[in-house]
Every structure is written in C-alpha cells, then in structure tokens.
C-alpha cells in the first residue's frame, strides 16, 4: 500500500471550496493549518507524558559504561562489575546509546537527557502520524492514537528503547511508502546499522521487513513485469539489511545475540520474579484482576486495534452487498459514452501504475493490509508475553490503528463526495472534538489526576525522582575502610554502586540478567529470602562472600535490614530516608566511626541526622514503621520501640509544617497501632467498658484518634480504614467498626493484597451486622432501667450509642464525676478526645482535683498536643503529686519529647506509685530506654 508524506489533497470541485479571488483555496489552507495545530497539540501531550523524573535504575550502569567507552575507546567484551562472574562474556550492544547518554549527562545532566528523550519520542510519533495518504483525516488518526500513546508513555524512560522507537518508526514509515518510492528501501540498512549497535531489539527490523515482504508477495499481480524493478531494489535492500546486522563489535555473536537473550529471558525464574518480564495473565492474577487502570488502557488499545480491522471490513462487505444507484453518473453531454471514457481513463491509469511499478489500492476504498495484520498479531502477542514490550506494542499498534481508521474515514468521505459532489464535508466538528479531547488529556496529565487514577505515583519533573536513588549511601560504601565488595537486594542500587564505585569495586549481582544468568540470580533471591527470614545460615554465606557491604532499601527489603540490625555481628553504619548500610564487625574502623545509635537519634539527634523536608520526613517515618514491624516479628521489641519513637518524632515534624497532612496523621496512627501490638493484646478485650487506664488505653486511643483524623483529611485511604477498623475490633467496638469495614469494601483496590483484604472483609461485615443485631430500645423510666439499657448497649459493642444516651440522660450541671468519667472514657476510645475533655471539664468535680487535670492532660496527649498536656500534668502535680496515672502519663510524654532525664525521673516515681506489676513493668520499660542518657 502506498502512503504519502504530504498534506491533504486540495478539493477539486470549485463549488465545494471558497477562494480569495486569486484562485487560492482558503478552505484547503485553513484545514491544513488546523490539522497542523492538532498535530502540534498531540505532540505537546506526548511531550508532557514524558516529562517525569528519572526512576529507571538501569540508567546508571548504562551511564558508567558509556563513560568507560569514551575514556578507553573500546566496547566491553567481558563483565566489568561483578565479583561473582567477572570473566563472563558480555555482549553490550547498547554502546551507541551509552556513549550518547554519557555525553549528554556530561553537558546537561539528567534534565537534558529527559528533554532529549521527549524530543526523540515526539519525532518518532510525528513521523508515524504524517506517514499517511492525503485523503486520510488527521483528526481520526490522532483520536485513534490516544490509547496507544498512554500505553507508550508508561515506559518513556531514558533507555535504549527510546532510540528503538525512533528506528521502529523509521522502518514503518519506509515500509509503508516503498511501493510509491522504491529507493527508500536503501535507507533500511542505514537504520538497521544504527539499531544493531543500540539495542538487542534490532531483531524487530528484519521481522518488520519480513512481514512487508510477505505482504508484497501475496498482493495481486505481485510478480508482474512492471514489478521487476521494484523487486530488484527491495531484494538488494533486504540483503544489505541482513548483512549489516553483523557489523557490530561482536560480529556473528552480536548478530545472534537476540536468540541468546530470548533463551536467557525465557527462564521462569525471571518471568516469575521480575515485574517487567511478567506475562500479562500473571500480572492480572497478582494485581487484583482487571481493575488496574493501566492494564485496562493496554487491553483497550489492543481491542481498538482489532476493531480497526473488523469495522472497516464489515463496512466494505456491506457496501459491496448493497448496489448503490446513486453512484451511477449520467452520460456526458459531449456524446462520448461514459463507458468508453472510463475505459480510456482506466488504460491511462494502468499504464501509469505499470510505469511506476506500484500496486496502489483505490483511494476511494479500504483494503485489508496483510502487513498491518501481521504486525498487529505479532506485537500484541509480544506485549501479552511481557509488560516490558508495551513500548513497542503501543508504537506499532497505535500506528496501525490510526492508519486503519483514517483510511476507512477517508473512504467514507470519498464515497460521500461521489454521491454529492457539490456538498461540503463537515470537518469542523470532529476537529473540534479532537482538540477538546487532547486538551482535556493535557489538563489531566498536568494536574496529576491521571497519574492518581492509575496509581503510578508519577509527578511532573525533569530531574531525578526525589528520594529514589540512595546516592549518598552508595558513595559512603565506596569510602576507604569500607568493604571492597558490595551486596544489595535491589539490583538498581547495584547499578548506582557501579556508577559511583565501579569497575574497581565489585558487586554481587546487578540487573544485567544476560550476564549474571538464572543460576546466580536464583542464588541472589535465595540469599535475600534467608536473610529476610533470619535463617541461621545467612551469616555463614556472607562470610563466604567476603563479608561485603550490604545496602538495604527501606521500601521493599526492610525485613532483611531488620535481620542484619538484630544480628550481634553486623552493624548499621548508615541510615537515611532511602536505605541502610551494614558491615561486619570485623571492619572496626567503619564500625567504631559510623555505627548508628538509634536511641540517640531520638534523645540526642544531631542536626545533620534529621531528614530535611516533608518528603524525606515521610519516607523516614515509613521506614521506621517498617522496621518496627520487622523487629516485632523477630521478637526484638526493644529495637521496635526505638524505631517508633523516632518515627513519631518525624510525624510531628511533618504535622508541624503540614497540619492537615494525610501522611502525617496516618503514620502517627500506624506508629501507635504498632505500640499496641507490642503490648501483646492478642484477644479482644472490651477496654471501653472499664475505667480509663493509661497503661492499657492510652496508645489505643491515640491510634484511633490519629487514624480517624487521617480518614477525615482524605476519605477512602485504604490503610487508614483498615487499621482504624482493627483498632475498634480489638476492643469489641463493633458498632464503630461496622461503617469503617463497609467503607473499606467499597474502595477500588489497587493491588492483589487489597483485593484479598476486601474479599475477606465482605463476610466479616455480614458477621458484624449479625452480631450487632437490631438497635435495642432506649426508652427508660428510671435510673435502674437506664443503667440496664446502657449495659446492654455496651455488651453489644455499641459504645457510641451508649455515650449518646448517657449524655442525653444526665444533665451536665448535675452530672457526677463517675458518670462524666464513664462517658468521657467512651469518647476517648471512640477517638474523640475533644469531646472527652469537655465532658471531664464539665459536671461535678472528682474527690481528688488532680484526677480531673490528669484526665484532661491525657486527652491532650491523645491528640499529640505535648505542650498542653504537659501544662495540665503540672497543674495536677500541684494538687496531688503522688498519682501513678499522673507520673506515668508525664513519663510517656517526656520520653516522646526526647527529654530523657525528665522521662527517667517521672518513670522512677511512677514505678514507686504503681498499683500492680503490669503498671510497674510499663514504667520500667521507660526507665530502660532512658537510663543511659542520664549523663549530660
């Protein structure tokens, strides 16, 4: 099929167009200008989709290799970076890409490379868009392209794939135009030569060429006399394209490298554990079915591509089945029959086609292209096999879909003009609709709403993703006195280590799977699992590896970090918002100088140790919560308490700068929830029915309030609702837990874990509803009946209803302290400290005035208002200093404030005043945490 890189054809009917008096068709140039604006707007959208910070970790080993190639003048042939397979052959066909990014990084950094990536992508898309016939409407092509563009943007990274997209677009454009301009085929070897020295996906070039040749073979009169010259040109070009595959630094091994790579990547160990190699069916099974929006867009792109064949085919069949008398034209006035004239014109057109050696489909119809069909089937299958192929899939299927629909729209328009030659086609409406659609997409992308819907967490930017690459930690690993070997359970961090410290210092394994192979990769995963599970054998294996420095990322590998930190022979010598570094105690210099004292981070932090900025504080607080969970599973509650105290420090800083921060309040609730777990309250205990006890009730009430606050700030936060519901249920507060659980199951799950949680919660909601039953009658005639109703409500888990009833039944002015304390305790358990404080402050006073001030202080402490709580505690001390609740609450407050001496003093007094062993042990925990910080 012939395609022309030319503007829309000028209308030929003088009545169907307007001129400016000089014979110039104004409607043609207006349409041309509008189409140009639409294309420009589409490219703005494409550019914007690529404007996100660098997150791809492979970038760093590519960059380091490019630096080495430029400095040494040679392409590597053996592995440079690992100590496990140092002599393994390395076929690095990415060398052109690596040299380019090395030069670009030197002159403009990541920002320049990100801009270049966007420009190359836009250039590729522009070529695929303008590679069209004149009569194909631009608006139709752009609308058809939109889903594929969104899929393509998912992997718009600074990777060799960006150049592959450019080569792919060049191949598609040449192969669709070589019928009309055969000599374009000689550009294919040039493109292929660059491709084979850029990425292993160069094999796609010969595949595309093969599909185009198959399409040419099966055309009508494919081997007619008029086609001989065309076949000679194409044949020579095909041979040259195949031969240039051998022009690479590795010769025949480089040319056959895609086969070797396919064999390596076909190993199940990779497809089962690496996200970008995961087949889509497996992805669906692991990530909550079809609810994932990027997956839905991917499938929609595939379906739309299929429809771009089906709909025009059905239209063509129906058109041919129904005779159209309106197409019959009257006999011309000149006397010649239309038949004789058409025969003459037909012979003339046929002669012209023979002269050019082309096989063009009629411009007024739609023809099923075997070339397009083969491409669609092959690249759809490729994308279904691994998510990493979505980039090439989107480029090819997006172009095919656009071409199919645009050709069909052109055929419809041509048919309409034949039926009514003097009519005008309505192009303004679809153009306007296209403009609005693209503009809306730009707004959604620019505002971040689209990325919020997809759950990708992308932001607009051109530099590096904040808090993504642990540069400082990796540089620290390369310092004198640190191990010469490196191990990280994040292959991207290994790439970063190679950039900063390689190739002189070596790493255990990295992301070059074709180099490390499946055996080493399996060993890598096994070692990671055994360290994370704290198996007894992992210290011995690290000894055998030469005791490397171990870098652990907080997000995914905190369990490995917790095991290393809990081991007596390994020391944490670096801890920041992203990662931690561990060395064996035998590296005495690093251990003595850099060992991290986590208790000191809370009680005596250095200014340089405090994370800077809200994002770093949030990341650090999340790390502390993760490690607290890890230490809990390792039964190291002492370490868990330290992490929680530091985490609460960070959440207070977050809320100080952002009072309505979801993360600030949610993380506070998570920390307090973890402290409740550390108390080992495994069974449901209806604490809300009993008098307030700070040892049992304080942390639960604090967690409840913080999680309720988080849910008020951002309704529908999955983790906040989950933890809030658990907090209520741990105390048997079913009435409060039910609406939370109902809201949880209505949320849209973004991963398999959330989906499983929702599925288990559905039956649980039904159980809670059955357990609560119907609301009992609340009418009463005397205090005895009132007390019975309140008891029934509390027994049924209806704390809120009981509190409401008692507040209505007992006027504030005559309310006794016992009643006030009972109602306020319920409010505190419900996560309503302000209401609890108002109730404690109203009504009749208690026998001991200090009790009221102490409870008011507790309400402030639940709200995490340490200053107000301290004032109320000191008011209580002035009235009666010898109360356990008072001294214990103040000890908790001062411990969290980082005042070790004051906390130790108050905990000492609390221990002496403790009414029982449980209370005494709670005070002793504070003493043990603060004892060594008593010296000034």
N, C-alpha and C positions, 0 to 999 in steps of 0.2 A: 504494500500500500504506500502510496506517495504522500508525503507530508511536506508542507512548505512553511518556511520560517518567514512569513510575510503577513502584512496586515489584512484585515477583512477586505473582500473584493468590493470594488466600487459599484453601486447599483447601476443597472443599465437602462432601467425604464425612466425616461425623462419625467413622467408624471408621478413617479414614486419618490422623487427627490427634488430638493429645492436648491437653487444656485444663487450666487450673489451678483449675477449679471455678467460675470466674466467667464462663465462656464464652469466654475469651480463648485463641486458638490459639497455644500455646507454640511449636510446630514452625515456624509461619509467621514469628514474630518472631525465632526462632533463626536460621532461614535468611536472613532479611532482614539480621540483624546480621553473619552470616558473609560474605554477599555484599558487604556494605559494607566489611568488613575486607579482603576480597580486592581490591576496587577500590582501597582506600587503599594496599595493598601494591604494586599495579600502578603507581599514581601515584608512589610512593616510587622505584620502579625508573626510571620516566620522568624524574623529577627528577634522580636520580643520573646518568643518562646525559647530562644537560645540564650537569652540574657539571664542566666542564673549562675551562681558562684560555682567554682570548681569543686567537685566532690569525687571525681574519678581518681582512685588511688594508683592505678597503673601509670598515670601520668608521670610519676616521679622516677620509676625505673626507665621509662622511655627517655625522660629528660637527661638522666645521668648517662645513659648510653649514647645519646646524641652528643653530649659534651665530650665523651671519650673518643667518639668517631672524629669529631672536629679537631681534637688535640693530637690524636695519634695518626689520623689519616687512613685508618683501617677499620673494617667492619668485623665485629667479634665472630669467632668461629666456635669457641668453647665457652662454657659457663664462667662468668666472672664473679658472681655474687654469693654463692652458697658454699658452705664448708662441707656439706653432705654429698653433693655431686659436682665437685669443682672441675672435673675433666669431661663432663657430659657435653656432647656436641650441641651447639646452639645455632639454629638457623634463624637468623634475625633479619627477616625480610622487611622489617619496618624502618630500615635505616634512613630512607629519604624523609619520612615523617619525623623521625627522631632528630635528624640534622635541622630540619625546618623549625621544630619547636625549641631546639637548643638556641638557635639564632634568634628566634622571636622572643624567647624568655630573657635572653641577654639584653635585648634592645627595648623591650616593652613589658616584660613580666607577664603574669597571668592575665592581666586586663587586655593586653594587646592580643594574646593568643585567643582569648574568649571572643573578642571582636572579629578576629580573622576567621574563627570557626563559624560565626554567624554569617559573615560575608560569603564564605565558600558555600555554605548551605543555601543561602538565598540565590547565589549564582546558579547552583545546580537546579533549584526549583524553577528559576526563571527560564532556564534552557528547556526544561520539560514542559513548561506552560506555552512558550512561544513556538514550540515544535508542533505545529498544527496546520491544518488546512485553512484556507482563507475563510471559508463559509462556516467554520465552527465557531459558535458564540463563546466569547471569553468568559462571560458570567457563568455559563454552565460548567466550564472546566474548573473554575475556582470553587464553586459550591461543591462539586464532586470531590475536590481535593481536600476539603477541610478535615474530615475524619482522619484521613491518612496523615495529614500534617500533624495532628495532635499525637498520633502514634509515633511518628518520626521524631517528634520533639522529646519523647521520653528518653532517647539516647543521643541527644545532641551534645555529646561530650567532646572534649579535646582529645580525640582518639584517632587512630588511623582510619576509622570508619567514616570520618568526615571527608577525607580525600577519596575513599571508596565511593561515597555518594556522588562526588563530582565525576569520577571515572564512569560510574554506572549511568549517570545522566548523559554523559558524552556518548557512551555506547548506544543507549536507547535512541538518542537523537539521530545518530548516524545511521543506525539500522532501519529506522523508520523513514529516512529520507534517501537511502541509497538507490531506490528504484528510479527516482527522478534525477538524482545526481550521483551516478555510479562512482566517480572518482573520490567521493567522500570516504569510501571504504579504505582508502590508503591511510586515513587518519587512525584507523583502529589499531594497527601495530604500534603507532606512536603512543597512544593512550595505554595500550597493554604493557609497553615497556616501562612506563612510569608506575603502573599499577603493580606489576610483579615485584617492584622494588619498594613498595609501600606497605602492602599487607597480604597475608595469605589468602584473602578473599579474591585475589586476582583471578582465581579459577572461574569466577562468575562471568568474566569477559568471554572466554571460549564457550561457556554454556549459553550465554545470550546469542553469540554468533551462531552456534549450532541450531538454536531454535529458529533464528531468522532464516537459515539455510533450509531447514525443514519446511518452513512456511513457503519459501520460494519454490521448492521442488513440487509442492502439491498445488500450486496455482495453475489455472487454466493456461494452456499454451506456454508452460514454463520453459520448455526447451525448443521453442520455435526459433526459426532462423534469425529473427530480429533480436533474440535474446543472447546470441553467442558472445557478442562483445561484452555485454553485462556480466556473463558468467566468467569470462576471462579475467575481468578486473576483480570481481569478487573472489575468484579462486586464488589469484595471486595474493590478495589481501589476507585471505584466510590462512594461507601457508605462512605468510610473514607473521601474522598474529600468533600462530602457534610457535614459530621459531623464536620470537623474542622472549617467550617465557623462560628460555634457557639463558638469557642474558641477565644474570644476577650474580652476586658474589659467590654463590654456592653451586652454580651450574645445574646439572641434572637433578641433584638433591633438592635444590631450591625449587625447580620446576615441579617436582613430585611432592613437595612439602605439604600441599593441601591434603593429599591422601594420607600421609603420615599423621597429620594433625587430626584428621577425621577419625582415624583409628584410636588415637590417644583420647580424644574428647568423647568417644563412644563408650568409654568405660563407665559403668553405672556409678562408681564412686564419685565421679564428678557431677553427673546429672542429678544425683540424689542429694547432694550437699551444697552445690553452688547455685545461687539464685538465677544468674543469667543463663545457665545451662539447663535450667529446669524446663521440661516439656509443659506446655500449657495445660493439658489434662491434670498433671500432677500439681501444678500451681492452683488450679481450681479446687482440687481436693484439699489442699493445705490451707487455703486462704478464704474459707467461708463461701464456697460455691461461686455463683455468678454475680455476687453483689459488688465485686470490686469494679469501680468505675473505669480505670484504665483498661481492664480486661474487656469490659462492655464496649468501649470505644474500639478496641482491637477487633473484636468479633463483628461489630457494626461495619468496620472498614472492609472486612472480608465478605460480609453479606452484601454490602453495597457493590463491591467489585463483581460478585456473582450476578447481581441484578443488572449490572451494566451490560452483561451479555444477554440475559434472559429477556429483559423488557424490549430492547430493540429487535431481538429475533422474533418475538411474538408479534410485535408491531409490523415487521416486514412480512411475516406469513399472512397475517390478517389483511394487509394491504393488497397482497397478490391474490388472495382468495376472492376479494370483492372487486369486480370490474368497476372502474371509475370513469363514467361517461364524460365527466367534466374535464377530463384530460384531453378529450378529442378536440382538435383545433379545426376551424373552418378552412375551406380551401382558399388559398391566397388569390387575390384579385388578378395577379399577373398572368393567370391562365395555367401556370405550371401546377401540376398536382403536388400535393404535399408529399406523397409517396416518393415521386421522382426526386424531389428536392432533398428529402431526408436521406434517400439512398446516396445522393451525391455528397451530402454532408458527412454521412457515415463513412464513405470511402475516404474522404479527406481526413477525417479524424483518425481512421485506422492507419492511413499512411503516415500521419504524424507520429502515432504511437510506435509504429514499426521503426521509424527513423530514430526515435529517441531510445528504443529498446525498453520501454517502460510497460508496466502492467498496472494501470490505474483503475481503481473501482469507479463507477459512475459517481459523479459529485452529488447527484440527487438521491442516492440510496445509501443503505447501510449494509456493510459486508462483514460477516463473521471472519475475524482475523485469527488464523491458526497460531501465529506468532504471539499475539496477545493472550490467547487461551493457554498456551503452553507456559508462558511467563506467570500468568495468574495461578495456575495449578502448582507450579514448582515453588514459587516464593510463598504461597500460602502454606504449603506443606512444610517448608523450611521454617517459617515462623511458628508453626504449631509444634515443631520439634524442640525449639529452644527460644526463650524470651529474648536472648541477645540478638536474634535475627530480625527483630521487629523493625530495625532501622532500614535494612534493605527491603524487607517486605513492604513497608509503608511507601518507600520511594517508587518501587515498581508497580505495586497495586494501585497507588494513588494516581500515577500517570496513566495506567491502563483504564481505570475507572473514568478519569476525566476525558480521555480520548474517546472511549465508547459512548458516553453520554453526549459529549459535544458533537460527535459525528451523527448521532441519532437526532439531536436537536437541529443540526444543520440540514439533515434530510427532511425533517418536518417543515422547516422554514422554506426550503426549496420547493416542496410539494405545495405549500400554501401559496407561494408566489406564482406557481404554474397555474393553479386554479383561479387566482385573482391577480393577474399581472399588474393591475393598476392599484392594488391595495398596498397598504403600508403595514409592515410588521411592527408589533408592539414590543419594542426592546427596552423602553424606559422602565417598565415595571420590574422585570427580572433584574435589570441592572441595579435599580434602587434597592430591591430586596437583598441582592448580593452585597451591596455596600453596607446596608444596615447589619446584616449577619456578621460580616467581617469586623465591622466597628464594634459590635457587641462583644465579640470574642476578644478583641483588643482590651476592652474595658474589664472583662472578667479576668483576663490574664494579668493585666497591670494592677488591678486591685487585690490580687491574690486569692479571689474567691474560687477560681477554678482549681488552683492547687489545694485549697482547703477541702473542696469536694473530693478530689482524687486521693487525699490523704498522703500526698508525697512529701509535704513539708518544704516544698521549694519556696525560694524567695527571689526577688529581682536583684541582680547584682552581677558584677563582672570580675570580682576578685576571687579569693578562696572562700569556701564555706566557713563561716565562723565556727570555731571550736570543733573542727573536723579533723585537722591534721595536727598531731602532737609534735610539732617541730622542736620545741624546747626539750621535751623528754627524750627525743631521739638524739638531739645534739649532745645532751647530757650523757647518753650511752656511749658516745664516741670520745669522751674525755680520757685523759691519762689516768690510769689507775682502775679504769673500768674493764670488764672482760673484753677480749678481742672477738668473741663470738656473741651472736645475738639470736634470740628466740622471741617471736611474737605470735600470739594467737589471733592475729588479724593480718592477713597477707598484705593488705595495703600499708600497714605500718612497717612491714619489712621493706616495701618499695621505698618508703620515705627514709628508712635507715640506709638503704643502698645509695640514695641520692646524697645524703649528708656525710656518710662514712665509708661508702664503698668506692672501689672494689677492694681496698686494703683490708677492711674489716668485713667479715662474712656473716651471713645469716643462715638459719637452719633451712628455711624454705620460703618461697615467695609465690607470686601469682602466675609465674610463667609455667603453667601446668605441663606444657610440652617438654620442659626441661626437667622438672622435678619428677614427673611421671606418677602413675597411680600408686605405686608401692610406697614411695616416700610420702605422698600426700595422705595415704591411709595411716601411716605411722604418725604423721603430724596430728591427724584428727584423734587417733587413739591416745596420744600423749596428752592432748588437750582435755579429753574426757576424763582421763585418770587423775589429772591434777585437779580439775573441777570437782570430781567426786572424792577427792582426798584419798585416793587409793595408796596403799603402803609402798608401792613400787616406784612412784614417780620421782622421789628424791634420788634413788639409785640411778635412774635413767638420765637425769640431769647431770649427775656426776660423770656418767659415761660420755655425755656430750661435751664435756669440758667445762661444766658449770657456766653456761652463757648468761649474759644479762637477759632478763625476761621482762618484756614490756606487755602490760595487760590493759586493754581498753575497758573503760568502765561500763559501756553500754551493753556489750554482749558477753563479756568474759569476766565479770566480777567474781564469779564463783572460783575461777582459777586464782584470781588475786586474793580472795579470802583464804584459800588453802595455803598459798605461799606466805601470806602475812601471819597465819596461825602456826606455821612451822617454826620450830625454835632455831633452825639452822639457816633460815633465809631472812633477809631484811629488806624492808621497803625503804629505798633511798631516794625516791622521787614520787610525788603525788600532786597532780594538778587537776584541772577540770575535765581533762580528757582521758588521761592514762596514768598508770603507776608503773614504776620500775623496781625490780627486785634483783638482788645479787646474793650470792652465797656468803656466809660469814667469813670465809677464807679471804675475801677481798677486804682486808682490815682497813686499808686507807679509806675506801669508799664508805664502809660501814661506820667507822668512827666519825667521819666528817659529815655524812649526809643522811644517816638514819632518821626517818620521820617519826617524831613523837606526837602521836595523835591527841593524847590528853593535853599536851602543851599547846596544840593548835586551838584548843578551846580556852584553856585557862591563861595561857601566856602567848598569844599569837603575835608573830612579827608582822609588821605592816605588809611586807613583801609576800607573806603567805596567804593573805586574804584575797580571794578572787576579785577581779576588777570588772564591774559592770553587771547588769542584771542577768544577761545571758550566761556569763561564767558562773554567777552565783547559783542560777537554776541548775546548770549542768553539774556543779559540785554537790549541791543538795541531793540531786538524784543519785549521784554516785554514792553518797553516804547512806542513803536509804537502801540501795542495792547491796552494799557491803554489810549493812546491819542484817539484812535477810540472810546473806551468806554466813555470817558468824552465828546467827541463830541456828541454822541447820548444822553447823559444826559444833554446836553446844559451847560456844565461846561468847557468853553473854557479856563478859567484861569488855571485850572488844566492841561488841554491838552497842553497848551504852555510850562508848566514846564517840562512835560514828553518829549516833542520834543527837548527842549534844552539839557536835559540830554542825550537823545538818540543820538543827533548829537555829543555830547562830546565823546560818546563811539565809534561812527563810525569813528571819526577822529583818535582815538587811534588804531582802527583796521587797518585803511589805513596807519597809520604811521609804523606799523610793517609789514603789508602785502599790499603794494601799489596796487597790482592787485587783491585784494580780491573782489570776486563777492559779498559776503555778505556785505562788507564794503560799496561798491558803491550802491548796491541795497537798503540797509537800509537807506542810505543818501537820495536817491530818494524817498523812502517811507515817510520819515520824512517831506521832503519839499512838497511832494504831500499832506500830511495831513495839512500842514500850509496853502496850497492853499484852501483846503476845509474849513478851519476855516474862510477864508475871505468871505464865503457865496456867491461865484460866481456861482449861480445855472444855469444861462443861458449862452449860447455860446456867448462870446464876442471876436471879432477878434482883440485882442490887438496888434498883429503883424503889423497891418495897421497904428497904431498910433505911435507918438513919444514915446521913452522909458520913463517909469515912474516907479521908483523903488518900490513904494507902491503897484502897481498892477502887475508888471512884474518880479520883482527880484526872488521871490520864485518859480514861474512857470519856469523861465529859469533855475534856479538851479536844480529843479527836473528833467527837461528834460535832462540836461547835465549828471546828475548822472545816470539816467536810461539808457541813450544811452551808457554811459561808462560801465555799468553792462552788457548790451547786447553785447558789443564788447568783453568783457572778456569771457563771456560764452553765446554764441548764443543759443537761444532756451529756455531761462529761462522764464517760463510762467508768473509769476507775474510781472517781469520787462517789458515784452512786453505789458501786459495788462495795466499797469499804464502809460507806455510811450504813447500808443495809446490814452488813455483817456486824457493825458496832451495835445496832439496835437488837439484832437477833441474839447476840452473845448475852444480852441481859433479859431476853424474853419479851422484848417490847414489840410484839407482833403488830399492833395497830400502827405504830410508826414505821415498821419495816415494810408493810404491805405496799403502800403507794410508791415507795422507793423501788421495790422489786418490779412493780408494774411499769414504772417509767423505764427501768433498765431494759426490759424485754422489748420495749418499743423502739429502742435505738437502732441505728443502722450499723451492723458490725463491720469492722474494717479488717479483721483477720480471723483465722480459724479459732483462736483461743476465745475471742469474744463471742463467736458464734456458738461454741460449745457451752460457754457460760450461760448464754441466753437460753439454749435448749434445756439445760438443767434447771434454770430458774423458772421456766414455764410451769412445770409440775409443782415446784416449790411455792409459786404464787397461789396455785389452787389449794395446796395444803394449808398455807397461811390463812386463806379465806375461810376454809372449812373449820380451822382451829378457832378463829375469831368468832365465827357464827354470827348471829344477829345481835344487834346492839341491845343490851338489856334495858329495861325501863328505868328511868332515873327520877321518877316521882317519889317523894318521901314526905312523911307527915311528922316525923320526929327524928332526933339526932341518932337514935338507935338504928332506925331504918336507913338513914343517910350513911352511917358507918358500914352497914351491911352492903349497901349498893357500891360504895367505894371499894370495899374489899373484893366484891365480885368483879368489878372493873379491873382492878389491879391483878387479880388472879387470871383474868382473861388476856392480860398483856395490853390493856387499854390505859396506858399511863396518861396520855393526853386528855382523854375523856374524863378520867378521874380528877386530874388537876383542874379542868374547866368546871366540873361540878362543885368541887370544894371552894373554888374562888367565888362562884355564884352563891354558894350556901352560907359562907362565913364573911360577914362584912369586915372590911379592913379595920375599922376603928375598934371593934371588939374581938378581933381575931387573936387567939392566944399564940404564944411563941411556938408551942408544939405544932399547932396547925400550920402556922406560917412556914416553919421549918420543913414540915412534910410536903407542902405544896411546892416550896422553892426547890427542894431536892428533886422532885419530879421534873420541874422545869430545867434544872441543871442537866439531868440525864437526857432530856429531850434536845439538848443543845441550845438552850435559851437562857444564857447567863444574865442578860439584862433584865428579863422578867423575874428571874430568881432573885436578883439583887433588890429589885423594887419590893418584892414580897418580904424579903428578910428585913429590909429597912422600914417597912410599914408594920402595922399591928402592935400588939403589946410587946414590951421588951422581955428578954430572957432573964433568968435569975442571975446569970453572970454576964455583965455588959460586954466583956471581952469576946463572948461567943458570937454576938452579932457582928462585931468588927472583923472577926476571923472569917466568918462565912462570907461577908462582903468581899474581903480580900480574896477568898477562893474564887468568887465569881469573876473578879478581875483577872485572876491567874488563868482561869479557863479561857478568857478572851485573849490571853497572852499580853495583857497590859501590865508589864512588870512594875512600872513606876507607881501606878495607882495601887496595885496590890501591895507593894512594899509600904506605902503610906498607911494603908488600912491595917496591915500586920503590926506596924509600930504603934498605932492607936490602941490595938488590943494589948500589946505588951505593957503599955502604961496602966491599963486596968488590971490585968492579971497575967504576969509573965510565965506562969507555971502551967501551961496547957500544951499537951503533946501536939494537938492539931495545929496550933499556932506555930510552935517551933519547927515542926516538920514541914509545914507549908512554906515557911520562910527559908528553910534549908533548901528545899527544892528550887525556890525562886532564885536564891543566890548562886546555887550551883549552875543553873541555866544562864544566869547573867555573867558567869565566868569569874565570880568572886569566890575563889577557893577558900580563903581564910574565913570569910563570913559564913559560907556554907558549912565549913567544918565546925565552927563554933555553934551554929544552930543545930546541926545534926548531933553534936555531943549532948546538948541539952535535951533534944528530942529522944535520944537513946535512954537518958535517965528517966524521962517522963512517960516512956512508952507503956501502954496498958497491957500489952501482951507480946509474945515472941515475934509474931508477924510484924507488928509495928516496930519492934526493936531491930529486927533484921533489915527493914526498909531504911531505917536511919543509918545502920552500919554500912549499907551499900554506898551511901553518900560519903561516909567517912573514908571508905576505902578508895573512892575515886578522887578525893581531895587531899588525902593525908600528905602526899609527897610534895604538895605545892604550898606548904605552910611557911617555908622559909622565904623571906622577902627577896 
